[in-house]
Amino acid sequence: MSSHTAALEGIVAIPITPFSEGRVDDDAYRIILDRILDAGVTTLTPNGNTGEFYALTAEERRAVMEACAEHTRGRATLVAGVGFDTATAIADARHAAEHGAEFIMIHQPVHPYVSREGWIQYHAAIADAVPELGVVLYVKTPRVDGSMIRELVDRSPNVAGVKYALPDPVLFAAVRESAPEIVWIAGLAEPYALSYFAHGATGFTSGLVNVLPELSVALLTALRAGDFAVARELESRIAEFERLRGADGSADNVSIVKEALAQLGVVARDVRPPSSPVSEAAAARVGAILADWARDFDLAAGAVGTAGAAR
């Protein structure tokens, strides 16, 4: 496997997919990518959940992957999101490999009936189809236990990491022991980075980087230095924003990010169903958070000045 797993040991950014008049906005997407890269975050997941993976057509997913690869060539490591049925995931993985991705991240299976062996077979089939790529598993259910991950790692040697997205650091610690040799990523982003790093994670995902990548970078720096007091302070600065994203079963997870970017004049706030724009009350809370952050950070980087028009 040619993948350099150190790229997973840090911030794994999940760029949004901007829309304008119902279509993917390529120009705005490049602005978002530059906003993240200019802050020093160089591992990106095009077609992640914050990128509204499940709301994109097959053609759009491929176009997003190609745009990300073309714009960031030589500047970033790409961890392309793939999923749906096995054949679709394999086709998207091969497409990502052709366009320079070093890793794929396999989205959680959406089938309502998932058996132990079926979960292993699904991921092994995709991993084995692209042996040249590193594979990141996306675990969002406690039904996927350490023994399943261990068996998959043994069957498919290009499995490079796990994006663990359960709000249970104790369970995470136990599951991680099944395969400590691969990279473990705090998949619930900054709010769980501190507790998960304490139990052996070396990376965390982030949607916040679309809005304020400097804060995410500062958190990573504190975690790597073992400065947990600073890390706790930084997490407190993020907490309200992330609570808004996680409310009501994360209904507004992407919408809050896009609302913040719209208020900053970076991109439009458009999201696709089953997401919807945030309420006026939530938008006001986002505005207050941005005002607080603006006291210590430059939020204007990359702004185009027109996307934050009135709601």
N, C-alpha and C positions, 0 to 999 in steps of 0.2 A: 504494500500500500504506500502510495507516494504522499499521502496527506501528512501535514505537519500539525500534530494535535495541539501544540502550544498555542495555535490560533484560537482554540476554544477556551483557553485558560485566561479569561478576562471578560470583557464586555462583548456579548453577542447581540448586536443591534438588530432590531426588527423594524425596518423602514415601513412607513405607511405607504399606501398606494393612493396618490391624490387623484381626484376625479374633477372633471369640469364638463358640465352639460351632458352628464351620463357616460362620458368616456374617460379612459385613463389619460391623465395630463402629463405627458412626457417631460415637458419643460419643468413643471413643478416637481416631478420626481427627481430630476437631476439636482434641483435646489436642495431637496431633502438629503440626498446622498452627500452632497458637498458639506452641508451643515454638520452631518455626522462625522465625515472624514476629517474635516478641518479641526475638529476637536481632538483628533488622535485616536478615534475608534475605527478600527480597520477590519473587523469581522462582521459581516453583514448577512442577514437571512432574507433575501428576496422571496416573496410568497410565503411569509409567515402569517400567523394569526392577526397580528397588528396590521399586516398588509392586506387584510380581508381576503385571505386565500380562498375561502369557500364561496365568496361572492364573485369571483373572477371566472370568466370563461377559459376554456383550454387555450384559446388563441391569446387571450390577455395574459395568462400565466407565463406563456412562452415569451411574449413581448416584454413583460416586466423583467424576466430573467435576462433576456438579451440586452435590454437597456441598462440594467445594473452592471452587467459584465463589460459592456462597451465603455460606460462612463467611468468605471472604477478600475479599469485594467491597469495592473501594476501597482495599485494603491490599496487593494483590499483582498481579503480572503472571503470567498462566497460559500455560504452554507445554504443551498437551495432547498426551499420547502417543497415536498412532494407528498402525494397522498391519493385518496379515493381508492378505486379498485386496484388490484395488483398490476394489471397491464398498464393502466394510466400512470401509476406511480413509476413504473419502470421506464416508460416512454419519456416522462418528464425528467427522470434522473439521467437518462442517456443524453437528452437535450441539454441539460445543465452541464454535463461533462464536456460536451462538444463546445460549450461556450465558456469554459475555463473554471467552472466551480471545482473546488477541492473536496467539498463535503456535500452531502444531502442531509436534511432533517426530515424524517418520516413523520408526518402528522399522525396523531392518534387515530386509530381506526374508528370510523363512524357507524359501522355495522352494529345493529342492536344486539347481536348474538356473537360473543367473542369467547372462544374456548382457550384454554391454556395452550394446547398444541397449535390451534389455529393462529393465535397471536404470534407464536414463534415462527410458524411456516410463512406467514404473511411478510414479516420483517426479513426473514432469511432469503426469501425469493427475491425481494427488492435488492438487498445487499449483495447477493451473489450475482445479480445481473450487472452490477457496476463495481467489480472488484478494485478498480483503480481509484474509487472514491472512498473517503471516510464516511461513515454512517453515524448519525446522531439519532438516538431513539427519543421519542417524546412520550413521557409517561405522565398520565393525568388521573390514573385510577389506582387505588390500593390493591386491586385484583391482580395487577402486574407485580409479582413479588421478586425477590432477589434470585430465587432459583430459576425463574424464567429468563431473567436477564443473563444469568451465568450460562445457561444452556445455549442461548442465542450467541453470546460472545464466543463460546467454544465452537459453535457451528460456522460462524461467519467472522473470520478474523479481521475484516475491515470495519467492524463495529468499533467506533472510536470514542463515543461518549453518550451520555444520557442527559437529556433536558428533563429534570425532575420537577414536576409542577403540582405538587401536593402540599398543602399548608401544614406539614407535620415534620418538623426537624428530627424528632426522635425516630419516626419511621424511616425517614431519609437515611439517617445514620446506619440503621440496620440493613436497609436494602443496599446501600453503597458497599457494605462489607462483602457482598457477593462478587463484586468485580472491581476491586480498588485500583486495578491497573489502568482502567480507562478514565476519561475525563468526566467529572460530574458537574453539571451546571444547574444553578438555582433557577429553575424555570418560571418562578413567580416573581422574578425581577428584583428590583432594589429592596422592597420591604422584607424579603426573606434572605437577602444576601448575607447579612451578618450572622444569622443563626445557622445558615447552611455552610458558610465558610468555616464556622467553628466545628462542623462535623465532616469536613473534608472536601467540600465543593471548592473549585478553583476558578469558576466563572459564573456569571449571571447574565440572563437575558435582559433586554431593556427596550421598552417602547418610549420611555421618558427621553431617550437620546434624540428623538425627533424634535423635541422642544428645547431641552436644556442638557445637551451632552456633557457640558463641563461639570455639572453636578454629579453625574454618573461616574465620570473619570475621577473626580475627587474621592468618591466613595471607594472605588476600586483601589486607589492609591492608599487610602487609610486601611483597608482590609489587608492589603499585601504587607503593609508595615506593622500590622498587628495593633494599630492604634484604634482600639474599639471605642474609646470615648469620642473621638472625632467621627467614627463611623456611625455611632448612635445619634450624634447631633445632625449629621447629614441625612440620616434616615428620617429624623423628625421634620426636616425641611421638605421632604418628599411625601410624607405620610398622608396629608390631606388630599393631595392630587391623586395618589394611588387609591385612597379610600373611595373617591368619586368614581374612579375607573372600575373598582371591584364591587360597587353597590348593585343590589338587585341582580345577583348572579352574573356580574360583569356585563350587564346589558349595554352600558355606555363605554366599554373599555376603549374602543377605537374612537368613538365620538368625542370623548373628552380630550384626547390627544389632538384631534383635528380642530376642535373648538379653540384650544389654546393656540395652535398654529394660525388659525384664521384671525384671532384677536391680535396676533403679532404681525399680521400682514404677510405671512409666508406662503400659505396655500389656502384653497377654499375649504370650507367645513363639510363638504358633501361626503356622505357615506351611503352605502347601499343596504337595502333590506337584506336580512332581518335586523340590521342596525338602524338607528334613526338619530336625527340631530338631538342634541341635549335640550333640556328645558331652559327657560329663561333664568330660573333660580340657579340651576347648575352652571350656566354660562357666567352668571355674576360671581359665583364662588371661584370659578376658574380665573376670572379677571382679578380677584383679590389675591389669589395665589401668585399670579404673574407679577403683580405689584410688589409682593413680598420678595420674590426672587430677584426682581430688578434692582433691589437695593445692593445686591452683592454680585450679580452676574450681568453680562451683556446679552440681552435677549434678542437683539436686533440682527444678529449675524444671519445673512442669507435672506433677509426679508425683501420681498418684491414691492411692498407698499400698497398693493391693490386688493389682495385676497381677503383682507379682513373687513370687508364692507359690512354694512349694517345687516342684522339678521332679518 
